[in-house]
Amino acid sequence: MFITTWATTTKDNDKEQQWSVKAGIGTSAAETESSDNRTFYSSPDASSNLFYLQGDYYLTPKLTLSGGVYFEQTGLLDNFSQDIGLLRVNTAGLTVGSKYYFLPKKWVVQAYAGAFAQTNFLNLKCTTGKKYYVSNNQYRGAGLDVNYDIQRPALSIVPQVGLDLRIFSSVSLCVDFNYQFGLWGHQRCDFRFNSGPLQGVSSSQTTSNIKPGISIGVKVDFPMRKFTSGELDNLLEMLFSILSGPRAQDRYQSPYLR
C-alpha cells in the first residue's frame, strides 16, 4: 500500500482557509491506585473512548480560535472486562481554546500546539451506589460486589499538540496528543469477590483525574479549494491499494519490472 502526498502551489494559497470543521475519535488511560497495592488483580489503568466535533476559526493564517462538543465514556475495573470496564461513566460538554500552527502553510504536514478548557455537563452530582458484576476477562466467571462513589470533573484543562496531514487541497488527516487535567471530582470503587479464586478478598480502586490521550480525525477547510483531477487520481490509487492488497497489485505489474 502506498500514499502519494504533495505540497500546495502558490495558486492554491491564494484562497486561504477562514474556518474548518474536524470530527474524530480517541482514547485515553488514567492511572489507578489500589488501597492495599494488590495490583495483580486490580487494573493499573482506566481507559476511555472519546468522540468529538470541533470547529476552528482562523484569527491569522497560523492562529485559531477553536471550540466544539465531545462525548467520553470511561471504564472502571478494566481487568475484569473485555471492553473498557465493568462500570462505565459518561461525560459530555463543550471545549474552547486556541491552536498555533508553526510551519509554512504550503507544507503538506502542519504541526501545532494548543490549549483547551473542557466543560462537563454529565455526572456532576456525586453518585454513589452498589452493583453486582461478573468478570468476563481476568478470573472469568468470578462475581464482584462493587460500591462506587463517582463525581466527574466539571472543568478540565487540556494542553494539546498535533499534526495535520493534508491528503487533498482542503481535507486533512489529523493526529492529536493531549494531557487532560481534571479539576475537582473523584472516582472510587470498593469491591469484594464473592466467588472464584479470590473469594472473600476485598480492595478499593481510585482513578486519577489526570490522563494522557490520543485521537485521530478528519478536518475540512473552508472555503474549499478546487478538487483537481490529479487529486482524484491519487484518491483512486489509494483506494485501489487499500482494497486490493499487495497480491492483487502484483498481478497488474508488468513481468518485465520484476
Residue frames as qw, qx, qy, qz and C-alpha x, y, z in Angstrom:
[[0.000, 0.889, 0.458, 0.000, 0.00, 0.00, 0.00],
 [0.437, -0.002, 0.014, 0.899, 1.28, 3.48, -0.78],
 [0.023, 0.884, 0.412, -0.221, 0.10, 7.06, -0.35],
 [0.473, 0.372, 0.175, 0.779, 1.10, 9.96, -2.58],
 [0.204, -0.832, -0.324, 0.401, 1.38, 13.42, -0.98],
 [0.461, 0.488, 0.208, 0.711, 2.27, 16.81, -2.39],
 [0.199, -0.387, -0.273, 0.858, 2.75, 20.45, -1.44],
 [0.298, 0.820, 0.463, -0.156, 0.26, 23.12, -2.36],
 [0.501, 0.359, 0.251, 0.747, 1.10, 25.59, -5.10],
 [0.089, -0.121, -0.143, 0.978, 1.08, 29.38, -4.95],
 [0.367, -0.230, -0.464, -0.773, -2.25, 29.36, -6.74],
 [0.547, -0.417, -0.726, 0.019, -3.66, 27.11, -4.01],
 [0.394, -0.347, -0.466, 0.711, -2.56, 29.53, -1.29],
 [0.061, -0.228, -0.195, -0.952, -4.37, 32.43, -2.95],
 [0.614, -0.437, -0.361, -0.550, -7.50, 31.02, -1.33],
 [0.100, 0.280, -0.766, 0.571, -6.63, 30.94, 2.38],
 [0.419, -0.450, -0.788, -0.042, -8.85, 28.93, 4.69],
 [0.224, -0.527, 0.118, -0.811, -11.02, 31.00, 7.01],
 [0.637, -0.322, 0.476, -0.514, -12.51, 28.25, 9.14],
 [0.412, 0.214, -0.872, -0.157, -12.56, 24.46, 9.38],
 [0.818, -0.284, 0.129, -0.484, -14.56, 21.58, 10.84],
 [0.277, 0.384, -0.875, 0.098, -12.96, 18.48, 12.37],
 [0.862, -0.270, 0.051, -0.427, -14.52, 15.24, 13.60],
 [0.432, 0.437, -0.775, 0.146, -12.72, 12.34, 15.25],
 [0.881, -0.408, -0.200, -0.129, -12.40, 9.60, 17.82],
 [0.211, 0.647, -0.609, 0.407, -9.82, 8.96, 20.52],
 [0.838, -0.347, -0.416, 0.061, -8.76, 7.03, 23.57],
 [0.012, -0.710, 0.465, -0.528, -7.06, 7.78, 26.88],
 [0.778, -0.230, -0.565, 0.151, -5.99, 5.96, 30.04],
 [0.279, -0.782, 0.258, -0.494, -5.94, 7.31, 33.60],
 [0.343, 0.255, -0.825, 0.370, -3.78, 5.77, 36.31],
 [0.719, -0.529, -0.239, -0.383, -5.49, 3.98, 39.19],
 [0.067, 0.454, -0.736, 0.497, -4.35, 3.25, 42.72],
 [0.721, -0.332, -0.592, -0.140, -5.32, 0.35, 44.97],
 [0.470, -0.788, 0.156, -0.367, -5.65, 0.88, 48.71],
 [0.793, -0.468, 0.388, 0.030, -3.58, -2.20, 49.51],
 [0.084, 0.677, -0.633, -0.366, -1.35, -2.24, 46.38],
 [0.648, 0.055, 0.759, 0.005, -2.82, -5.53, 45.14],
 [0.343, 0.596, -0.321, -0.652, -2.14, -4.69, 41.51],
 [0.115, -0.144, 0.945, 0.269, -2.05, -8.36, 40.48],
 [0.146, 0.481, 0.860, 0.092, -5.83, -8.26, 40.12],
 [0.095, 0.844, 0.326, -0.415, -6.67, -4.55, 40.08],
 [0.615, 0.620, 0.256, 0.415, -6.23, -2.81, 36.72],
 [0.472, -0.330, -0.048, 0.816, -3.45, -0.17, 36.64],
 [0.011, 0.046, -0.290, -0.956, -5.42, 1.99, 34.17],
 [0.380, 0.572, 0.620, -0.379, -8.96, 3.18, 33.48],
 [0.275, 0.064, 0.585, 0.760, -9.48, 3.56, 29.73],
 [0.313, 0.614, 0.331, -0.644, -11.81, 5.95, 27.91],
 [0.412, 0.376, 0.641, 0.527, -13.34, 6.30, 24.46],
 [0.007, 0.568, 0.115, -0.815, -13.81, 9.79, 23.00],
 [0.371, 0.562, 0.604, 0.426, -15.96, 11.20, 20.18],
 [0.150, -0.618, -0.147, 0.758, -15.70, 14.88, 19.22],
 [0.406, 0.708, 0.414, 0.403, -16.72, 17.56, 16.74],
 [0.394, -0.594, -0.055, 0.699, -14.64, 20.73, 16.59],
 [0.425, 0.836, 0.245, 0.247, -14.62, 23.99, 14.64],
 [0.548, -0.321, 0.039, 0.771, -11.63, 26.30, 14.05],
 [0.265, 0.941, 0.201, 0.055, -11.80, 29.98, 13.12],
 [0.712, 0.118, -0.004, 0.693, -8.52, 31.40, 11.78],
 [0.189, -0.913, -0.136, 0.336, -7.72, 34.69, 13.52],
 [0.085, 0.760, -0.518, -0.383, -4.48, 34.75, 11.49],
 [0.732, 0.375, -0.519, -0.235, -3.10, 32.20, 9.00],
 [0.479, 0.226, -0.798, 0.287, -1.44, 30.39, 11.94],
 [0.078, -0.016, 0.687, -0.723, -3.63, 31.15, 14.97],
 [0.383, -0.364, -0.697, -0.485, -7.10, 29.70, 15.53],
 [0.433, -0.174, 0.470, -0.749, -9.94, 30.17, 17.95],
 [0.397, 0.009, -0.886, -0.240, -11.37, 26.68, 18.46],
 [0.488, -0.100, 0.526, -0.689, -14.45, 25.18, 20.06],
 [0.503, 0.040, -0.761, -0.408, -16.63, 22.11, 19.89],
 [0.792, -0.315, 0.179, -0.492, -18.58, 19.37, 21.61],
 [0.287, 0.356, -0.887, 0.059, -17.45, 15.96, 22.88],
 [0.873, -0.309, 0.002, -0.377, -18.71, 12.74, 24.43],
 [0.250, 0.491, -0.805, 0.220, -16.46, 10.49, 26.52],
 [0.897, -0.317, -0.136, -0.275, -17.08, 7.13, 28.16],
 [0.046, 0.603, -0.735, 0.307, -14.69, 5.95, 30.90],
 [0.871, -0.157, -0.436, -0.163, -14.48, 2.36, 32.08],
 [0.319, -0.652, 0.573, -0.381, -13.53, 1.37, 35.61],
 [0.715, -0.234, 0.649, -0.112, -12.18, -2.02, 36.77],
 [0.533, 0.594, -0.437, -0.414, -10.76, -2.74, 33.30],
 [0.033, -0.376, 0.926, 0.012, -9.08, -6.02, 34.23],
 [0.387, 0.172, 0.856, -0.298, -12.41, -7.73, 34.67],
 [0.581, 0.656, 0.301, -0.376, -13.93, -6.68, 31.34],
 [0.641, 0.152, 0.521, 0.543, -13.04, -7.35, 27.70],
 [0.230, 0.837, 0.311, 0.388, -14.35, -3.91, 26.81],
 [0.223, 0.596, -0.240, 0.733, -13.49, -0.64, 28.58],
 [0.056, -0.230, 0.649, -0.723, -14.54, -1.63, 32.09],
 [0.140, -0.400, -0.900, 0.106, -17.24, -3.20, 34.23],
 [0.042, -0.792, -0.447, 0.413, -18.54, 0.17, 35.43],
 [0.405, 0.356, 0.352, 0.765, -18.85, 2.91, 32.81],
 [0.108, -0.717, -0.322, 0.609, -19.14, 6.64, 33.40],
 [0.431, 0.624, 0.424, 0.495, -20.19, 9.16, 30.73],
 [0.178, -0.627, -0.102, 0.752, -19.15, 12.79, 30.35],
 [0.398, 0.574, 0.500, 0.512, -20.13, 15.31, 27.67],
 [0.158, -0.825, -0.208, 0.502, -19.81, 19.04, 27.18],
 [0.431, 0.897, 0.015, 0.093, -18.12, 21.90, 25.37],
 [0.719, -0.238, 0.097, 0.645, -14.49, 22.68, 24.62],
 [0.256, 0.960, 0.052, 0.100, -12.98, 26.08, 23.85],
 [0.666, -0.503, 0.242, 0.494, -9.37, 27.04, 23.24],
 [0.334, 0.874, -0.245, -0.255, -6.77, 28.08, 20.72],
 [0.891, 0.005, 0.298, 0.341, -4.15, 26.46, 18.45],
 [0.078, 0.867, -0.330, -0.366, -0.99, 27.85, 16.87],
 [0.920, 0.323, 0.152, 0.164, 0.50, 26.32, 13.70],
 [0.483, -0.674, 0.309, 0.465, 4.28, 26.55, 13.32],
 [0.546, -0.041, 0.624, 0.558, 5.10, 25.52, 9.75],
 [0.143, 0.253, -0.352, -0.890, 4.70, 27.36, 6.40],
 [0.667, 0.291, 0.357, -0.586, 1.17, 26.98, 5.04],
 [0.627, 0.499, -0.452, -0.391, 2.40, 25.47, 1.76],
 [0.019, 0.331, -0.937, 0.108, 3.73, 22.40, 3.56],
 [0.616, -0.178, -0.669, -0.376, 1.70, 19.19, 3.44],
 [0.594, -0.370, -0.638, 0.321, 2.34, 18.47, 7.15],
 [0.136, -0.695, 0.067, -0.703, 1.19, 21.08, 9.66],
 [0.529, -0.209, -0.683, 0.457, 2.23, 20.89, 13.33],
 [0.244, -0.689, -0.071, -0.678, 0.51, 22.82, 16.09],
 [0.311, -0.145, -0.743, 0.574, 0.34, 23.33, 19.85],
 [0.331, -0.514, -0.251, -0.751, -2.71, 24.49, 21.73],
 [0.042, -0.064, -0.791, 0.607, -4.64, 24.51, 24.97],
 [0.405, -0.406, -0.552, -0.605, -8.32, 23.97, 25.73],
 [0.320, -0.099, 0.616, -0.713, -10.79, 24.33, 28.58],
 [0.385, -0.141, -0.836, -0.364, -13.22, 21.42, 28.63],
 [0.472, -0.196, 0.368, -0.777, -16.53, 21.62, 30.46],
 [0.192, -0.105, -0.973, -0.067, -18.71, 18.70, 31.53],
 [0.500, -0.218, -0.019, -0.838, -22.49, 18.63, 31.94],
 [0.842, -0.155, -0.443, -0.264, -22.93, 14.95, 32.96],
 [0.822, -0.271, -0.430, 0.258, -22.43, 13.25, 36.34],
 [0.127, 0.607, -0.287, 0.730, -21.58, 16.50, 38.12],
 [0.661, -0.541, 0.170, -0.492, -23.54, 15.39, 41.17],
 [0.090, -0.411, 0.888, -0.187, -21.81, 12.91, 43.46],
 [0.836, 0.006, -0.296, -0.462, -23.26, 9.47, 42.65],
 [0.185, -0.372, 0.875, -0.249, -22.98, 6.51, 44.98],
 [0.864, 0.049, -0.075, -0.496, -24.40, 3.01, 44.73],
 [0.463, -0.333, 0.822, -0.009, -23.79, -0.72, 44.73],
 [0.772, 0.391, -0.250, -0.434, -23.82, -3.17, 41.80],
 [0.773, -0.219, 0.593, 0.061, -23.05, -6.81, 41.22],
 [0.498, 0.674, -0.431, -0.335, -20.82, -7.79, 38.27],
 [0.931, -0.067, 0.338, 0.118, -19.41, -10.99, 36.81],
 [0.160, -0.668, 0.531, 0.496, -15.92, -10.84, 35.33],
 [0.863, 0.463, 0.185, -0.077, -15.69, -11.79, 31.65],
 [0.477, 0.751, -0.420, 0.182, -11.93, -11.33, 31.42],
 [0.234, 0.400, -0.771, 0.438, -9.45, -11.90, 34.26],
 [0.172, 0.052, 0.854, -0.488, -10.78, -14.50, 36.74],
 [0.403, -0.081, -0.522, -0.748, -13.60, -15.15, 34.28],
 [0.578, -0.381, -0.682, -0.235, -16.87, -16.01, 35.96],
 [0.359, -0.219, -0.596, 0.684, -15.90, -14.55, 39.35],
 [0.151, -0.826, -0.475, -0.264, -18.56, -12.38, 40.97],
 [0.339, 0.066, -0.281, 0.895, -17.82, -8.94, 42.40],
 [0.173, -0.849, -0.488, 0.104, -19.85, -6.70, 44.70],
 [0.420, 0.250, 0.045, 0.871, -18.89, -3.13, 43.76],
 [0.155, -0.852, -0.384, 0.321, -19.61, 0.01, 45.79],
 [0.487, 0.367, 0.210, 0.764, -18.90, 3.16, 43.79],
 [0.160, -0.826, -0.243, 0.483, -18.53, 6.86, 44.61],
 [0.506, 0.259, 0.430, 0.701, -18.23, 8.99, 41.45],
 [0.105, 0.901, 0.221, -0.359, -18.26, 12.69, 40.68],
 [0.687, 0.390, 0.268, 0.551, -16.86, 13.72, 37.30],
 [0.319, -0.321, -0.030, 0.891, -14.83, 16.98, 37.00],
 [0.298, 0.827, 0.394, -0.270, -16.86, 20.00, 35.94],
 [0.320, 0.916, -0.219, -0.107, -13.85, 21.57, 34.23],
 [0.867, -0.143, 0.262, 0.399, -10.63, 20.20, 32.72],
 [0.095, 0.860, -0.346, -0.363, -7.56, 21.92, 31.29],
 [0.897, 0.182, 0.373, 0.152, -6.23, 20.16, 28.20],
 [0.012, -0.724, 0.493, 0.482, -2.86, 21.11, 26.62],
 [0.851, 0.339, 0.401, -0.022, -2.52, 19.55, 23.18],
 [0.039, -0.563, 0.588, 0.579, -0.09, 19.05, 20.30],
 [0.761, 0.359, 0.521, -0.143, -0.93, 17.61, 16.93],
 [0.196, -0.261, 0.650, 0.686, -0.22, 17.05, 13.25],
 [0.647, 0.569, 0.264, -0.434, -2.43, 17.71, 10.24],
 [0.380, -0.161, 0.739, 0.532, -1.52, 15.75, 7.09],
 [0.491, 0.508, -0.027, -0.708, -3.11, 17.30, 4.01],
 [0.529, 0.075, 0.821, 0.200, -4.37, 14.48, 1.79],
 [0.335, 0.642, 0.538, 0.431, -6.32, 16.78, -0.56],
 [0.193, 0.513, 0.030, 0.836, -6.46, 20.55, -1.09],
 [0.366, -0.507, 0.131, -0.769, -8.97, 21.16, 1.72],
 [0.906, -0.325, -0.142, -0.229, -9.01, 17.81, 3.56],
 [0.157, 0.605, -0.704, 0.338, -6.52, 16.75, 6.23],
 [0.819, -0.269, -0.505, 0.043, -5.95, 13.67, 8.36],
 [0.166, -0.761, 0.324, -0.537, -5.30, 14.75, 11.97],
 [0.754, -0.186, -0.566, 0.278, -3.48, 13.13, 14.88],
 [0.222, -0.775, 0.161, -0.570, -3.68, 14.81, 18.29],
 [0.617, -0.108, -0.649, 0.433, -1.90, 14.13, 21.59],
 [0.276, -0.707, 0.013, -0.651, -3.22, 15.67, 24.80],
 [0.367, -0.058, -0.760, 0.534, -2.90, 15.60, 28.56],
 [0.387, -0.637, -0.382, -0.546, -6.13, 16.18, 30.47],
 [0.197, 0.053, -0.642, 0.739, -6.08, 17.73, 33.95],
 [0.377, -0.611, -0.604, -0.346, -9.49, 17.32, 35.59],
 [0.022, -0.333, 0.404, -0.852, -10.32, 19.87, 38.28],
 [0.565, -0.160, 0.449, -0.674, -12.23, 18.59, 41.32],
 [0.874, 0.120, -0.248, -0.400, -14.27, 15.39, 41.15],
 [0.278, -0.437, 0.846, -0.125, -13.30, 11.83, 42.08],
 [0.829, 0.115, -0.405, -0.369, -13.82, 8.18, 41.07],
 [0.168, -0.405, 0.838, -0.324, -13.57, 5.45, 43.69],
 [0.823, -0.057, -0.418, -0.382, -14.68, 1.80, 43.66],
 [0.363, -0.393, 0.777, -0.331, -14.67, -0.56, 46.66],
 [0.791, 0.152, -0.419, -0.419, -15.12, -4.18, 45.59],
 [0.492, -0.354, 0.755, -0.249, -15.23, -7.66, 47.06],
 [0.419, 0.177, -0.815, -0.360, -15.04, -11.03, 45.33],
 [0.688, -0.166, 0.425, -0.565, -17.94, -13.28, 46.36],
 [0.954, 0.142, 0.260, -0.040, -16.89, -16.23, 44.14],
 [0.665, 0.676, -0.265, 0.175, -13.92, -17.52, 42.18],
 [0.776, 0.086, -0.395, 0.485, -10.26, -17.99, 43.23],
 [0.193, 0.258, -0.329, 0.888, -10.22, -14.69, 45.15],
 [0.477, -0.622, -0.522, -0.335, -13.48, -15.24, 47.03],
 [0.590, -0.696, -0.312, 0.266, -13.61, -13.09, 50.16],
 [0.509, -0.110, 0.050, 0.852, -10.83, -10.73, 49.00],
 [0.096, 0.924, 0.371, -0.016, -11.74, -7.04, 49.01],
 [0.486, -0.131, 0.103, 0.858, -9.98, -3.86, 47.92],
 [0.202, 0.867, 0.282, -0.357, -10.58, -0.36, 46.58],
 [0.566, 0.217, 0.382, 0.697, -9.54, 1.48, 43.44],
 [0.020, 0.840, 0.169, -0.515, -9.18, 5.25, 42.98],
 [0.634, 0.490, 0.375, 0.466, -8.87, 6.71, 39.50],
 [0.331, -0.351, 0.032, 0.875, -6.74, 9.78, 38.77],
 [0.344, 0.837, 0.325, -0.274, -8.23, 12.90, 37.14],
 [0.054, 0.760, -0.474, -0.442, -5.02, 13.31, 35.09],
 [0.799, 0.139, 0.576, 0.100, -4.73, 11.27, 31.92],
 [0.039, -0.427, 0.564, 0.705, -2.89, 11.30, 28.55],
 [0.678, 0.455, 0.529, -0.231, -4.79, 10.65, 25.34],
 [0.153, -0.225, 0.640, 0.719, -4.52, 10.31, 21.58],
 [0.556, 0.565, 0.476, -0.382, -7.13, 10.92, 18.88],
 [0.273, -0.008, 0.647, 0.712, -7.43, 10.78, 15.10],
 [0.346, 0.678, 0.463, -0.455, -9.80, 12.76, 12.90],
 [0.433, 0.401, 0.512, 0.624, -10.55, 14.34, 9.56],
 [0.054, -0.644, -0.189, 0.739, -10.55, 18.12, 9.04],
 [0.416, 0.596, 0.525, 0.443, -12.16, 20.04, 6.18],
 [0.226, -0.337, -0.048, 0.913, -11.11, 23.64, 5.46],
 [0.253, 0.784, 0.551, 0.136, -13.48, 26.33, 4.18],
 [0.748, 0.473, -0.012, -0.466, -13.80, 27.88, 1.72],
 [0.850, -0.050, 0.492, 0.181, -12.88, 24.68, -0.06],
 [0.002, -0.578, 0.550, 0.603, -10.25, 24.78, -2.78],
 [0.749, 0.384, -0.271, -0.466, -10.94, 23.28, -6.19],
 [0.800, -0.189, 0.569, -0.003, -10.67, 19.50, -6.31],
 [0.256, 0.642, -0.558, -0.458, -8.20, 18.74, -9.12],
 [0.909, 0.237, -0.257, -0.225, -8.03, 15.74, -11.43],
 [0.430, 0.457, -0.708, 0.324, -4.61, 14.88, -10.01],
 [0.326, -0.276, 0.649, -0.629, -6.08, 14.61, -6.52],
 [0.862, 0.094, 0.084, -0.491, -8.83, 12.38, -7.87],
 [0.757, 0.385, -0.527, 0.020, -6.20, 10.10, -9.41],
 [0.118, 0.402, -0.751, 0.511, -4.38, 9.93, -6.06],
 [0.617, -0.141, 0.428, -0.645, -7.62, 9.06, -4.29],
 [0.911, 0.217, -0.156, -0.313, -8.35, 6.23, -6.73],
 [0.560, 0.443, -0.662, 0.231, -4.80, 4.89, -6.35],
 [0.163, -0.338, 0.702, -0.606, -5.09, 4.89, -2.56],
 [0.780, -0.003, 0.256, -0.571, -8.48, 3.16, -2.64],
 [0.854, 0.335, -0.375, -0.136, -7.18, 0.54, -5.07],
 [0.327, 0.454, -0.732, 0.389, -4.12, -0.04, -2.88],
 [0.389, -0.240, 0.613, -0.644, -6.24, -0.47, 0.28],
 [0.826, 0.112, 0.181, -0.523, -8.95, -2.65, -1.24],
 [0.836, 0.400, -0.353, -0.127, -6.85, -4.90, -3.47],
 [0.792, -0.522, 0.299, 0.110, -3.88, -5.61, -1.23],
 [0.147, -0.682, 0.606, 0.381, -0.28, -6.32, -2.31],
 [0.514, 0.030, 0.829, 0.217, -1.05, -9.60, -4.13],
 [0.480, 0.730, 0.485, -0.032, -3.62, -8.03, -6.40],
 [0.084, 0.919, -0.212, -0.322, -1.26, -5.15, -7.14],
 [0.379, -0.429, 0.737, 0.360, 1.43, -7.62, -8.22],
 [0.579, 0.372, 0.715, 0.121, -0.92, -9.14, -10.81],
 [0.372, 0.895, 0.242, -0.044, -1.22, -5.79, -12.56],
 [0.218, -0.792, 0.420, 0.385, 2.53, -5.14, -12.72],
 [0.696, 0.598, -0.361, -0.162, 4.46, -5.86, -15.91],
 [0.964, -0.200, 0.049, 0.166, 6.54, -9.05, -15.63],
 [0.651, 0.498, -0.129, 0.559, 9.48, -7.13, -17.06],
 [0.128, -0.777, 0.232, -0.571, 9.52, -4.91, -13.95],
 [0.858, -0.496, 0.041, -0.126, 10.01, -7.79, -11.51]]
